[in-house]
Amino acid sequence: MTPDEFSAALTALHWKQTDFCRKTGLNKSTPSNWMTLKTPIPPWVAAYLGAMLDLAALHRKYLETPKGTATD
């Protein structure tokens, strides 16, 4: 995963880097090190974000009320 892909995934999830750190237990400086290429992004990050994107898509498809429809 590249820094641009990491940023794009966070944007798609409506997360900030601090949200990612809180959810994964990482130090808040870790993503900054990835973005500046000081350290490589570990492979698990792509898998984790991919799973979160899949869950977000499932939530939108099955659980969100479509806009413009009445709810009880």
C-alpha positions as a Markdown table, in Angstrom:
| # | Residue | x | y | z |
|---|---|---|---|---|
| 1 | Met | 0.0 | 0.0 | 0.0 |
| 2 | Thr | 1.3 | 3.4 | -0.9 |
| 3 | Pro | 0.8 | 6.6 | 1.1 |
| 4 | Asp | -1.7 | 7.8 | -1.5 |
| 5 | Glu | -3.7 | 4.6 | -1.2 |
| 6 | Phe | -3.6 | 4.9 | 2.5 |
| 7 | Ser | -4.9 | 8.4 | 2.4 |
| 8 | Ala | -7.6 | 7.5 | -0.2 |
| 9 | Ala | -8.9 | 4.7 | 2.0 |
| 10 | Leu | -9.1 | 7.0 | 5.0 |
| 11 | Thr | -11.0 | 9.5 | 3.0 |
| 12 | Ala | -13.4 | 6.9 | 1.7 |
| 13 | Leu | -14.0 | 5.8 | 5.3 |
| 14 | His | -14.4 | 9.5 | 6.5 |
| 15 | Trp | -11.5 | 8.8 | 8.9 |
| 16 | Lys | -8.6 | 11.0 | 9.9 |
| 17 | Gln | -5.2 | 9.5 | 10.7 |
| 18 | Thr | -6.1 | 9.9 | 14.4 |
| 19 | Asp | -9.2 | 7.8 | 13.9 |
| 20 | Phe | -7.1 | 5.0 | 12.3 |
| 21 | Cys | -4.7 | 5.1 | 15.2 |
| 22 | Arg | -7.4 | 5.0 | 17.8 |
| 23 | Lys | -9.1 | 2.0 | 16.1 |
| 24 | Thr | -5.8 | 0.1 | 15.7 |
| 25 | Gly | -4.0 | 1.1 | 18.9 |
| 26 | Leu | -1.1 | 2.7 | 17.0 |
| 27 | Asn | 0.9 | 5.7 | 18.1 |
| 28 | Lys | -0.4 | 8.8 | 16.4 |
| 29 | Ser | 3.0 | 9.5 | 14.8 |
| 30 | Thr | 3.0 | 6.1 | 12.9 |
| 31 | Pro | 0.9 | 7.2 | 9.9 |
| 32 | Ser | 3.0 | 10.3 | 9.6 |
| 33 | Asn | 6.1 | 8.1 | 9.3 |
| 34 | Trp | 4.3 | 6.1 | 6.5 |
| 35 | Met | 3.3 | 9.3 | 4.7 |
| 36 | Thr | 6.8 | 10.7 | 4.7 |
| 37 | Leu | 8.2 | 7.2 | 3.7 |
| 38 | Lys | 10.3 | 7.0 | 6.9 |
| 39 | Thr | 8.9 | 3.6 | 7.4 |
| 40 | Pro | 7.0 | 1.3 | 5.0 |
| 41 | Ile | 3.3 | 0.6 | 5.5 |
| 42 | Pro | 2.9 | -2.9 | 6.9 |
| 43 | Pro | 0.9 | -5.4 | 4.8 |
| 44 | Trp | -1.8 | -5.8 | 7.5 |
| 45 | Val | -2.8 | -2.1 | 7.0 |
| 46 | Ala | -4.1 | -2.7 | 3.5 |
| 47 | Ala | -6.0 | -5.8 | 4.6 |
| 48 | Tyr | -7.5 | -4.0 | 7.6 |
| 49 | Leu | -8.6 | -1.0 | 5.5 |
| 50 | Gly | -9.9 | -3.2 | 2.8 |
| 51 | Ala | -12.1 | -5.0 | 5.3 |
| 52 | Met | -13.3 | -1.7 | 6.8 |
| 53 | Leu | -14.2 | -0.5 | 3.3 |
| 54 | Asp | -16.1 | -3.7 | 2.6 |
| 55 | Leu | -18.0 | -3.4 | 5.8 |
| 56 | Ala | -18.8 | 0.3 | 5.0 |
| 57 | Ala | -20.2 | -0.8 | 1.6 |
| 58 | Leu | -22.3 | -3.5 | 3.2 |
| 59 | His | -23.6 | -1.1 | 5.8 |
| 60 | Arg | -24.6 | 1.4 | 3.0 |
| 61 | Lys | -26.2 | -1.4 | 1.0 |
| 62 | Tyr | -28.2 | -3.1 | 3.7 |
| 63 | Leu | -28.6 | -0.9 | 6.7 |
| 64 | Glu | -28.8 | 2.7 | 5.6 |
| 65 | Thr | -32.2 | 4.1 | 4.8 |
| 66 | Pro | -32.2 | 5.3 | 1.2 |
| 67 | Lys | -32.5 | 9.1 | 0.9 |
| 68 | Gly | -36.0 | 10.3 | 0.1 |
| 69 | Thr | -37.8 | 7.3 | 1.7 |
| 70 | Ala | -40.0 | 7.5 | 4.7 |
| 71 | Thr | -39.1 | 5.7 | 7.9 |
| 72 | Asp | -41.4 | 4.5 | 10.6 |
